[in-house]
Amino acid sequence: MRRRRTAVPLSASLLSASLLSASLLGAALLGAAHAATPKIAITETAAFDAATVAPFGGDYADVYAYLDQHSAEHLAQLQRWVRQPSISAQNQGIAQMAELLRADLQQLGFRDTALVPTSGHPGVYGYYDAGAEHTLVVYMMYDVQPIEPTGWKVDAFAGSLVDEPGLGKVLMARGATNQKGPQRAFLNALDALIKTRGKPPVNLIVLAEGEEELGSPHYPEVVAKYADTLRKADGVFFPMNTQDRDGGASMFLGVKGILYMELEARGNAVSGGPQKAEVHGSLAAKLDSPSWRLVQALATLTGPDGEIAVPGYRDAIRAPNREEQQLFNGVVRDRADPAKQLESLGAARWKNGRDYRDATAAELFDTTLNIDGLVAGYTGEGVKTILPHRAVAKVDSRLVPDQTPDQALALIRKRLDDKGFKDIEIRKLSGYPPAQTSVQAPLTRAALSVYRKYGQTPPVAPRIAGSAPYYVFTQTLGLPMISGGLGHGSGAHAPNEYMVVEPAKGSKIASLTQVERFYVDLLYSLSDALKKSKK
């Protein structure tokens, strides 16, 4: 999932540092206006406190005992999932993973299961009829990111157990935490419930996609097929590891939207440059360069300080409402040491020297315009003097209410046109709007009560900086949606991705069995909350 990691796949190679620095010069030459650092007004002084939610009181000793007795078997299930490659960008193992998930749902007792054809990778549907009054939709993604060529301690698809200092025993594999590990842990919890009590306390609909890492371009097709059934549900849940290295859990109620695109400059009759293939670098004396053309075009989109310079780009953004401001106040009060956050990110300061509070406000409430990767010509070892005939940049923009992908794209197109860059081609690769659920929703309160049972008082963010297709539920279907769960993992989209399964002695990180207990309690807590809300 595209969450705090917020990274999207980088291009295979990057332009040289000199080319990047030249973009600043290009901005000055083109007269790009300096963009002031936006100030987000927070006028509320009250802060939301999860401690005001009473801990969940349910105790299901028979289910917990089953989980303890089958811990080795349940770990093997996680390993089985991560050992099946499912790289959506490369269509590697997608069909096999989709069928594996469908077959697992069928084995668990889901009455109806299906592979759902789309214009891209298939979705997976499953319905468990518990004869209950209420129904929970469980969103899942079965695809993972490509594997980096270097940096892994173990084979990325071996499902290896590794002893990590300070953490304990971890499952190290692609998909371990994003998101195969927590999702299979949820199914382990469901299996324990069914084996001990015959059925869960709510009906369940699993609706999975195999293109989350591609921007979920065809997931709406899966949702549309079952829209009538889904609208009858009471909410949507996304299993996720939410603890940090110190064991503290956090919770978020929404996601930013995203616009992901490619910008390309090619040699052409208007801007010049070679049109068919690269030529000798010495010809730069008499031929224009598509590479410089792209860099100069990109430089019109921000000021020298990196702030967005596209006119009107923030005009649609609504100010944070009262609930969002109170959630923000709770987040900045309860989050970990800002210095530790910077250290974990390998950075020395927040953007443009902002203080922690303003940086966090931007993270939650402001939009972005980010270059993910640049490719042009030769970027390998040694020397090869060429003048490339094309240059490509991958760019993403994280969107907040009330921005839309098409609106943002149109503003970027106009900016380039107005600055004389009509020849720069823009290809929209994915895009969807932001989404959010209220902290007062029964689903939210039910989850908070379970966190409280396990000694957690999580800061609750109105949204995270990353993106996921929550909008298909919150906007298209009008359902509340949250993510949650205990457990710690890291390295999503990077080498050595892991999920802790046996924490080190003294650690506050949940073990795999404790992660599964959380999901058991959540299902019962949600059932209780929904029953009370109907009275």
C-alpha positions, 0 to 999 in steps of 0.5 A: 500500500502507498502509505507513509512510505509514499514512494512509487516505483522509481525509474531505472536510472537517474539523471546526473546531479548536475542536470538536477541542479540545472533545473534551478537555473532553468527556473530563474531563466524562465522567470518562475515565481518564488512560491511562498511556503504555505501556512495552514491555519490551525485555530482549534486548541482542543486535541482528540485523545483516544484515552477517552474511548473505553477499552474493549472488554471482550475475552475469548479465551478459547479462540486465544488458546487455539491461536497459541496452539497453532502458532507454527501453522499460522506462521507457515501460512504467512510464509506460503503467501510471501513465497508466491511472487505477485509483482503487478508491475511485471505481471509475475505470479499474479494469476497464481497469487489471485488463485491462491487467495481465492482458494484460501477463502474457499477453504476457510468456508467462504460460500461464494468465491470468484476470480473477477476479470478486469481490464488489467489484473483480476480481483478476488471476491469472497463472501462468508455468510455467518447469518449475522445482522451486520456485514464487514467488507475486508479490503485486500491487495495481493500484489507487491512491488518489484525486487531491487537487484541488490541489498537483500540479506535473503532471497526476497521470495524465500520467506526466511526467518531472520534474527534482527538485533533489537527486534527479534525474529522477523519474517523477511520477504517482499510483501511481509508487511506490505500487505501479505503478512497482516492480511494472512494474519487476519485470515488466521484469526478468522480461521481460529474463530471458525474452528472454535466458535463455528462462525465469526460475529459478522458476515464478511466480504473480502474484495481484493485487487492485484493492482494497488502498487500500480495505482488501482486503475481497474479496482473500480471494475471489481467494486462495480460488479458487487456494488449492490451487495457492498452497499448493504455492508456496514463498513470496510476494514484494511488489516495493517501493521501499525506499531513502530519499532518502539511498540507504539501504535498509530491510527489513521482515518483516511488517505491522500489521493494521487495523480501519477504521470509521465512527462516526456520531451522528444526531439521535434520540429518545434523545439529541435533536437534529434527525433529518431535516435540519440546522436553523438554528444558533440552535436550539442553545438548545433542541435537542441537537447530534449533532456534540457528541454524537460528539465527546464519544463519541470523547473516551471512547476516549482520555485527554487525552494521546491514549493509548487508554482503552478497557478491555482494548484491549491485553490480547491483545497478546503481548510481543515475542519474542526474534527481534523484540527483536533485530530491534528493537535492530538497527533503533534502531541502524541507522535514520537520525538521529531528528531527520531523521525528525521533520523529514521528518514535519513534527513537533517531538517524539515522542508524549507526549515519548517518546524515540526508542527508546520511540517506535520500540518503540511503532511496531513493537509497540503498537496505535493508535486514530486519528481520520482525519477528522471531518465535520459540517455546514458546513465551507466558506468564510465563515459558515453557522450551522446545527445539523447532524443528523448527524456522522461520524468515520473511525477506524482502529486498527493491530493487532499480534499477537494482536489481531483486528479483531472483538475490537477492535471489540467493545471499542470498542462496549462502551466507548461503551455503558458510557459511555452512547453506545449510539446512536452507530452503528459501521460496520466498513469493513475489517479484517484481522489482522497478519502476519509472516515470520521473518528466518531464512526462506530467502526472507528470507535470499535477499533480504538477500543481494541487498541485500548484493551492492548494498552495502546492509546494511538494518535489518530491522524485524519489521513496519512500522506500516502495513497490507497483507493479508499474512495471507491468505498467512502465516496462511491459506496458511502461506507466508512473505512479504516485500517488497523491492527497491531504488529510492526514491519518496515522496508515496504518497497525496499530491500529487506522488507520484514514483519516481526513475528517473535519480538525480542524480550522486553519489546512492546511489539506484538507477536504474530499471535497477539496480532491475530488476537487483535483481529479476533477482538476487532470483529467482536468489538465491531459487532457490538458497536453496530448493534448498539448504534442500531438501537 
